[in-house]
C-alpha cells in the first residue's frame, strides 16, 4: 500500500481518497477506520433537566426513544437528546447502527447478544447492566457488521 499526502492551500477540510483495483474487506475496513477517526472527537450536547452536558460520542452506549423524547445512555447516566433518530443516523460515526425502530447502538460496547428466534434478541453492553432489544429484521445485519468490525470470521 502506498500512502501519499498532498498539501492543498485553500482546502476547506481534509479529504481522503482511496484508489484501489477492487473494493474488498480491507478497503472497507480502512474506510471505516478513517471515518471513525474523523468522528472520534465529536461531542453531543445532551440534557438532564435544565443542565446541558457535552458528552463525547464515543462514550454513548445507545440512543432510544422514550415516548416523545430521545434518551442517550452512557455507562452510568441517562440524558435527553434534542435530535430525531433519523437525524442521529446521519450524524453518528459508523460504529453506531440502528437495531430497531426505536434504538441506535454503539457496536463498540456490545458485549453479548442473546438470540431469540421467535421474538427480539437481547443485547448486553460492556460495563453496564442496561440491555436493549434488537428486532428480528435487524439481527442478521447487526451480527454481520459486528463480525466485520471485530475481525471475526464465520465459523459455521
NORVEN-V874544 format. One record per pair of residues at least 24 apart in sequence whose ideal C-beta (glycine too) atoms are under 7 Angstrom apart, sorted by the first residue. I is the first residue (numbers start at 1). GAP is how many residues later the second one is. D is the distance in Angstrom with one decimal. If there is no record, write none. Layout:
((I,GAP,D) (I,GAP,D))
This chain:
((25,123,6.9) (32,62,5.0) (35,58,6.0) (35,59,5.2) (36,57,5.5) (36,58,6.4) (36,59,6.2) (39,54,3.5) (44,37,6.7) (46,26,5.1) (46,33,3.6) (46,34,6.5) (46,35,5.5) (47,32,6.2) (47,33,4.7) (48,31,5.7) (53,26,6.3) (55,24,6.8) (57,35,6.7) (57,36,6.7) (60,46,5.8) (61,45,5.6) (61,48,5.0) (61,64,5.1) (61,67,6.0) (61,69,6.9) (62,41,6.0) (62,42,6.3) (62,43,4.4) (62,44,6.3) (62,70,5.8) (63,25,5.6) (63,41,4.6) (64,38,5.9) (64,39,4.7) (64,68,6.5) (65,37,4.2) (73,57,5.9) (75,52,4.7) (75,53,4.9) (97,45,6.2) (97,48,6.1) (98,40,6.9) (99,35,4.2) (99,36,6.7) (99,39,4.7) (99,43,5.6) (100,33,6.2) (100,34,6.3) (100,35,4.2) (100,38,6.2) (103,29,5.2) (105,27,6.5) (107,38,6.5) (107,39,5.8) (107,42,6.0) (110,36,6.4))
